[in-house]
Amino acid sequence: MEPTQAAAASASRRTIGLVLLLCVVFIWVASSFLVSSLFGELEFNRPFFITYLNTGTFSLYLVGACASWAWKRRPSSRPAPRKRSRSDDATTSGDDRDAESPLLTAANSEALSLVDNTPMLPALVYPELQQARLTVKETVILGVSFCGLWFAANVTQNASLAYTTVASSSILCSTSGLFTLVIGAVAGVERFNSMRLAAVLASILGVYSIVQYGYDKANDVQMPLSWLGDMLALLSAALYGCYTTLLKRRIGDESRLDTPLFFGAVGLANILLLWPGFILLHYSGIETFQLPRSGSMWLMIVVNAMIGTFVSDYLWLLAMLMTSPLVVTLGLSLTIPLSMAGDIIFKGLQVSTPYYIGALLILFAFVAANL
C-alpha cells in the first residue's frame, strides 16, 4: 500500500474510533443517571449484583459466535470442481506446475502488480507478513483475564462511593489517565511525551475544578471512612490502566480478534467464577443479597445492562483498538461535565465558573491526546 493510502486508511480508522468513543460517552452518561437513581432514590445499593448482572450479559455474545461458526461450517452450495482430463494435463507444462508453489506465486503476483501499476498489500503478496488472528484458546484466555481486571475495576469504583463522596471518587478515578499513560509507555503501546503528559494533567485538573468548585456542595456529607473510599477509587483507576493496556498490547488491531467470542468468554467467566462473591459479601454483611423489589427496578437494571454494558463496552473495545488506551481514557472523562450538564438541564443544578473552566480543560486534554 502506498504511504498516502496507508495514511488515509489510518486517519479513517481513527475517525471511526473517535465517533464510537463519543457514542460510548453519551451511553455512559445516560447509564450513570439510571445507576444513580437505583442507588439513590430507589435505595438499591447493590454494586456487586449490578456489576455481576451487567457483565453476565456478555455471555449472550456466544450465541452470535456459535451462529457464525455454524455458518462457516455449513456445506458449500458451490458446484464441485470438474475433474481434470488427460488432455488438460497434456496442455499443462512443467513450468506451469512449478509456478503453483507459494514462493513463485507470490513473486509472480508482485511482478504483475509492477507491470499494471496496481499496488498490492504486502499481506496479500506475502501472507506471512500479516498478523495472525487470535486462536479460540487465546481469545478465551484473554477474555478470562479481562473479566477479572474489568470486574475488579468496576466493583472498587462502585464500592468507593459507599465510603467517600462522589466528588472525591470522581477526582481519584480521573487519575486513570496517568496510570494508562505510564503503564502503556512501559508496555510499549503508548508514546510518552510532554504533550501527552500535559493532556493527562489538564484532564485531572479539569475534573478537580468541576467536582470541587463547579457547584454547591452544601449537601455533601463527610464520610467517616473516606480514606478507604479514596483508596478504592485510586485502585480502580490503576486497574483500568492495567486492563486497557493489556488488551491493546495483546490484540493490537481489531481485525485480529473474534470480538463476539471474546465478550462471550468474558460473560461466561463472570457467571462461572464470580458467583461465590454473593455468598462472601452476604455473610460478611458488606452487601446482603436482595433481588429488585419491583418490575420498574428490573426494567431499569435490564436496560442499563443491555445498553450501558452489553452495547457500550463492545463499542468501547473497538474505539480503544482503533485509537489508543490513553485517547479513550481521556475521552471518557467527558462523561463528568456531560453528566453535570444533564443535572443542570433536568435537575436545575446551579454551577459556577470553575465548572466551565474544568470542562474546557477536559476538552483540551482530549484534543491534545489526539495530536
C-alpha positions as CSV (number, residue, x, y, z in Angstrom):
1,M,0.0,0.0,0.0
2,E,1.3,3.5,-0.9
3,P,2.2,5.8,2.0
4,T,-0.6,8.2,1.1
5,Q,-3.2,5.4,1.0
6,A,-1.9,3.9,4.3
7,A,-2.1,7.4,6.0
8,A,-5.7,7.9,4.6
9,A,-6.7,4.4,5.9
10,S,-5.2,5.1,9.3
11,A,-6.9,8.5,9.6
12,S,-10.3,7.0,8.5
13,R,-9.9,4.2,11.0
14,R,-9.1,6.7,13.8
15,T,-12.0,8.9,12.9
16,I,-14.4,5.9,13.2
17,G,-12.8,5.1,16.6
18,L,-13.5,8.6,17.8
19,V,-17.1,8.5,16.7
20,L,-17.6,5.2,18.5
21,L,-16.0,6.7,21.6
22,L,-18.4,9.7,21.6
23,C,-21.3,7.2,21.4
24,V,-19.9,5.4,24.4
25,V,-19.6,8.7,26.3
26,F,-23.3,9.5,25.8
27,I,-24.4,6.0,26.6
28,W,-22.4,6.0,29.9
29,V,-23.8,9.4,30.8
30,A,-27.4,8.0,30.4
31,S,-26.4,4.9,32.3
32,S,-25.0,6.9,35.2
33,F,-28.4,8.5,35.7
34,L,-30.0,5.1,35.8
35,V,-27.5,3.8,38.3
36,S,-27.7,6.9,40.4
37,S,-31.5,6.5,40.6
38,L,-31.1,2.9,41.6
39,F,-28.6,3.6,44.3
40,G,-30.2,6.8,45.5
41,E,-34.0,7.3,45.2
42,L,-34.8,3.6,44.9
43,E,-32.3,2.6,47.6
44,F,-31.0,-0.4,45.8
45,N,-27.3,0.0,46.6
46,R,-26.0,-3.4,45.3
47,P,-22.8,-2.7,43.3
48,F,-21.7,-6.4,43.2
49,F,-25.2,-7.5,42.0
50,I,-25.4,-4.8,39.3
51,T,-21.8,-5.4,38.1
52,Y,-22.3,-9.2,38.0
53,L,-25.5,-9.0,36.1
54,N,-24.1,-6.4,33.6
55,T,-21.0,-8.5,32.9
56,G,-23.1,-11.7,32.7
57,T,-25.0,-10.2,29.7
58,F,-21.7,-10.6,27.7
59,S,-22.4,-14.3,27.5
60,L,-25.2,-13.6,25.0
61,Y,-22.5,-12.9,22.5
62,L,-21.7,-16.6,22.5
63,V,-25.0,-17.1,20.6
64,G,-23.7,-14.9,17.8
65,A,-20.2,-16.6,17.9
66,C,-21.8,-20.1,17.7
67,A,-24.1,-19.0,14.8
68,S,-21.1,-17.6,12.9
69,W,-19.2,-20.8,13.5
70,A,-22.1,-23.0,12.2
71,W,-22.5,-20.7,9.2
72,K,-18.9,-21.1,8.2
73,R,-19.0,-24.9,8.6
74,R,-22.2,-25.3,6.5
75,P,-21.9,-27.5,3.3
76,S,-20.9,-25.3,0.4
77,S,-23.5,-24.7,-2.2
78,R,-20.9,-24.2,-4.9
79,P,-20.7,-26.9,-7.6
80,A,-17.8,-29.4,-7.2
81,P,-14.8,-28.7,-9.3
82,R,-14.6,-30.5,-12.7
83,K,-12.2,-33.4,-12.9
84,R,-9.1,-32.8,-15.0
85,S,-8.9,-34.8,-18.2
86,R,-5.8,-36.2,-19.8
87,S,-6.0,-33.5,-22.4
88,D,-5.9,-30.8,-19.7
89,D,-2.8,-32.4,-18.1
90,A,-1.2,-32.6,-21.5
91,T,-1.6,-28.9,-22.1
92,T,-0.1,-28.1,-18.7
93,S,3.6,-27.7,-18.9
94,G,6.0,-28.4,-16.2
95,D,6.8,-24.7,-15.8
96,D,3.1,-24.0,-15.1
97,R,3.0,-26.7,-12.4
98,D,6.2,-25.2,-10.8
99,A,4.5,-21.8,-10.7
100,E,1.9,-23.1,-8.2
101,S,4.4,-23.1,-5.4
102,P,3.7,-20.4,-2.8
103,L,7.0,-18.5,-3.3
104,L,6.8,-18.4,-7.1
105,T,3.1,-17.4,-6.8
106,A,4.0,-14.5,-4.5
107,A,6.8,-13.5,-6.7
108,N,4.7,-13.6,-9.9
109,S,1.9,-11.7,-8.1
110,E,4.4,-9.0,-7.1
111,A,5.7,-8.8,-10.7
112,L,2.2,-8.5,-12.1
113,S,1.5,-5.6,-9.7
114,L,4.5,-3.8,-11.0
115,V,3.5,-4.4,-14.7
116,D,0.0,-3.0,-14.4
117,N,1.0,-0.4,-11.7
118,T,-1.7,-1.7,-9.4
119,P,-0.5,-1.5,-5.7
120,M,-0.9,-4.7,-3.7
121,L,-1.0,-5.1,0.0
122,P,2.2,-6.8,1.3
123,A,0.0,-9.2,3.3
124,L,-1.7,-10.3,0.1
125,V,1.6,-11.0,-1.6
126,Y,3.4,-12.4,1.4
127,P,0.7,-13.8,3.8
128,E,3.3,-14.4,6.5
129,L,3.6,-10.7,6.9
130,Q,0.0,-10.4,8.1
131,Q,-0.5,-10.8,11.9
132,A,-2.5,-13.9,12.6
133,R,-5.8,-13.8,14.3
134,L,-6.0,-14.9,17.9
135,T,-7.0,-18.6,18.2
136,V,-10.0,-19.7,20.1
137,K,-7.9,-20.7,23.1
138,E,-6.0,-17.4,23.1
139,T,-9.3,-15.5,22.8
140,V,-10.8,-17.3,25.7
141,I,-7.8,-16.9,28.0
142,L,-7.7,-13.2,27.1
143,G,-11.4,-12.9,28.0
144,V,-11.0,-14.6,31.4
145,S,-8.0,-12.3,32.2
146,F,-10.0,-9.2,31.1
147,C,-13.0,-10.3,33.1
148,G,-11.1,-10.4,36.4
149,L,-9.5,-7.0,35.9
150,W,-12.6,-5.3,34.5
151,F,-14.9,-6.6,37.3
152,A,-12.4,-5.6,40.0
153,A,-12.1,-2.1,38.5
154,N,-15.8,-1.6,38.4
155,V,-16.6,-3.1,41.8
156,T,-13.9,-1.0,43.5
157,Q,-15.2,2.2,41.8
158,N,-18.8,1.5,42.9
159,A,-17.7,0.4,46.4
160,S,-15.7,3.6,46.8
161,L,-19.0,5.6,46.7
162,A,-20.1,3.8,49.9
163,Y,-17.1,5.3,51.9
164,T,-16.3,8.6,50.2
165,T,-18.0,11.4,48.4
166,V,-18.9,11.4,44.7
167,A,-16.6,14.3,44.2
168,S,-13.6,12.6,45.8
169,S,-14.2,9.4,43.9
170,S,-14.5,11.2,40.6
171,I,-11.3,13.1,41.1
172,L,-9.3,10.0,42.0
173,C,-10.8,7.8,39.2
174,S,-9.8,10.5,36.8
175,T,-6.2,9.7,37.5
176,S,-6.7,6.6,35.4
177,G,-5.3,8.7,32.5
178,L,-2.0,9.0,34.3
179,F,-1.9,5.2,35.1
180,T,-2.8,4.4,31.4
181,L,0.0,6.7,30.1
182,V,2.7,5.3,32.4
183,I,1.7,1.6,32.1
184,G,1.2,2.0,28.4
185,A,4.6,3.6,27.9
186,V,6.3,0.8,29.8
187,A,4.4,-1.8,27.8
188,G,5.2,-0.1,24.6
189,V,1.7,0.7,23.4
190,E,1.7,4.5,24.2
191,R,4.1,7.3,23.3
192,F,5.2,9.2,26.5
193,N,5.9,12.9,25.7
194,S,5.4,16.3,27.2
195,M,2.2,16.9,25.2
196,R,0.5,13.7,26.4
197,L,1.6,14.3,30.0
198,A,0.2,17.8,29.8
199,A,-3.1,16.4,28.4
200,V,-3.4,13.9,31.3
201,L,-2.6,16.6,34.0
202,A,-5.1,19.0,32.3
203,S,-7.8,16.3,32.4
204,I,-7.2,15.7,36.1
205,L,-7.2,19.4,36.9
206,G,-10.4,19.8,34.9
207,V,-12.2,17.1,36.8
208,Y,-10.9,18.6,40.1
209,S,-12.1,22.0,39.1
210,I,-15.6,20.7,38.3
211,V,-16.2,18.5,41.3
212,Q,-14.6,20.7,43.9
213,Y,-15.6,24.2,42.9
214,G,-18.0,23.9,40.0
215,Y,-21.2,23.5,42.0
216,D,-22.6,24.0,45.5
217,K,-21.7,21.1,47.7
218,A,-23.7,22.2,50.8
219,N,-25.5,18.9,50.9
220,D,-22.4,16.8,50.7
221,V,-21.9,14.6,53.8
222,Q,-18.5,13.8,55.4
223,M,-17.7,10.1,55.4
224,P,-16.0,8.6,58.5
225,L,-14.1,6.1,56.3
226,S,-13.3,8.5,53.4
227,W,-9.7,7.3,53.3
228,L,-10.9,3.8,52.5
229,G,-13.2,5.1,49.7
230,D,-10.3,7.2,48.3
231,M,-8.0,4.1,48.2
232,L,-10.7,2.1,46.4
233,A,-11.2,4.8,43.8
234,L,-7.4,5.0,43.3
235,L,-7.2,1.2,42.9
236,S,-10.0,1.3,40.4
237,A,-8.0,3.9,38.3
238,A,-4.9,1.7,38.4
239,L,-6.8,-1.4,37.4
240,Y,-8.4,0.4,34.5
241,G,-4.9,1.4,33.2
242,C,-3.9,-2.3,33.5
243,Y,-6.7,-3.8,31.6
244,T,-6.8,-1.3,28.8
245,T,-3.1,-1.7,28.2
246,L,-3.4,-5.5,28.4
247,L,-6.0,-5.5,25.6
248,K,-4.1,-3.1,23.3
249,R,-0.8,-4.9,23.7
250,R,-2.3,-8.4,23.3
251,I,-4.7,-7.6,20.4
252,G,-3.2,-4.6,18.6
253,D,-5.6,-4.4,15.7
254,E,-9.3,-5.2,16.0
255,S,-9.1,-7.4,12.9
256,R,-7.1,-10.0,14.9
257,L,-9.9,-10.5,17.4
258,D,-13.2,-12.5,17.2
259,T,-15.0,-9.9,19.3
260,P,-18.2,-11.8,20.0
261,L,-16.2,-14.8,21.2
262,F,-14.1,-12.6,23.4
263,F,-17.0,-10.9,25.1
264,G,-18.8,-14.2,25.3
265,A,-15.8,-15.7,27.2
266,V,-15.9,-12.6,29.5
267,G,-19.5,-13.1,30.3
268,L,-19.3,-16.9,30.8
269,A,-16.2,-16.5,33.1
270,N,-18.1,-13.9,35.1
271,I,-21.0,-16.3,35.6
272,L,-19.0,-19.4,36.4
273,L,-16.2,-17.9,38.5
274,L,-17.6,-14.9,40.4
275,W,-20.8,-16.2,41.9
276,P,-19.2,-17.1,45.2
277,G,-18.9,-13.4,45.8
278,F,-22.6,-13.2,46.6
279,I,-22.1,-15.7,49.5
280,L,-19.0,-14.0,50.8
281,L,-20.5,-10.5,50.7
282,H,-23.8,-11.6,52.1
283,Y,-22.5,-13.4,55.2
284,S,-19.8,-10.8,55.8
285,G,-22.6,-8.1,55.8
286,I,-20.9,-6.0,53.2
287,E,-23.7,-6.5,50.6
288,T,-26.7,-8.5,51.6
289,F,-28.2,-10.4,48.7
290,Q,-31.5,-8.9,47.6
291,L,-33.4,-9.0,44.3
292,P,-35.0,-5.9,42.8
293,R,-38.4,-5.2,44.6
294,S,-40.5,-4.1,41.6
295,G,-40.9,-4.5,37.9
296,S,-39.8,-0.9,37.2
297,M,-36.5,-1.6,39.0
298,W,-35.9,-4.8,37.0
299,L,-36.6,-2.8,33.8
300,M,-34.1,-0.1,34.8
301,I,-31.5,-2.8,35.6
302,V,-32.0,-4.7,32.4
303,V,-31.9,-1.6,30.2
304,N,-28.7,-0.5,31.9
305,A,-27.2,-3.9,31.5
306,M,-28.1,-4.2,27.8
307,I,-27.3,-0.6,26.7
308,G,-24.9,0.6,29.3
309,T,-22.8,-2.5,29.3
310,F,-23.7,-5.0,26.5
311,V,-23.6,-2.5,23.7
312,S,-21.4,0.3,25.1
313,D,-18.5,-2.0,26.1
314,Y,-18.4,-3.6,22.6
315,L,-18.1,-0.1,21.1
316,W,-15.6,0.9,23.8
317,L,-13.3,-2.0,22.8
318,L,-13.5,-1.2,19.1
319,A,-12.8,2.5,19.9
320,M,-9.8,1.7,22.0
321,L,-8.3,-0.6,19.4
322,M,-8.9,1.9,16.6
323,T,-7.3,4.8,18.6
324,S,-5.3,4.2,21.8
325,P,-5.9,3.4,25.5
326,L,-4.9,7.0,26.5
327,V,-7.3,8.6,24.0
328,V,-10.2,6.5,25.1
329,T,-9.4,7.2,28.8
330,L,-9.3,10.9,28.4
331,G,-12.3,10.8,26.2
332,L,-14.3,9.1,28.8
333,S,-13.5,12.0,31.2
334,L,-16.0,13.9,29.1
335,T,-18.8,12.0,30.9
336,I,-18.2,14.2,34.0
337,P,-19.1,17.6,32.5
338,L,-21.8,16.0,30.4
339,S,-23.3,14.3,33.5
340,M,-23.4,17.6,35.3
341,A,-24.9,19.2,32.2
342,G,-27.7,16.7,32.5
343,D,-28.2,17.7,36.1
344,I,-28.2,21.4,35.1
345,I,-30.9,20.7,32.5
346,F,-33.1,18.2,34.3
347,K,-32.5,18.9,38.0
348,G,-31.7,22.6,37.9
349,L,-28.2,22.3,39.3
350,Q,-26.5,25.6,39.9
351,V,-22.9,25.8,38.6
352,S,-20.2,28.4,38.8
353,T,-17.3,29.5,36.5
354,P,-14.9,26.7,37.6
355,Y,-17.3,24.2,36.0
356,Y,-16.9,25.8,32.6
357,I,-13.1,26.1,33.1
358,G,-12.9,22.4,34.0
359,A,-15.0,21.4,31.1
360,L,-12.7,23.3,28.7
361,L,-9.6,21.7,30.3
362,I,-11.1,18.2,29.8
363,L,-11.9,19.0,26.2
364,F,-8.4,20.4,25.7
365,A,-6.9,17.2,27.1
366,F,-8.9,15.0,24.7
367,V,-7.9,17.1,21.7
368,A,-4.2,17.2,22.8
369,A,-4.1,13.4,23.2
370,N,-5.1,13.1,19.5
371,L,-2.3,15.3,18.2
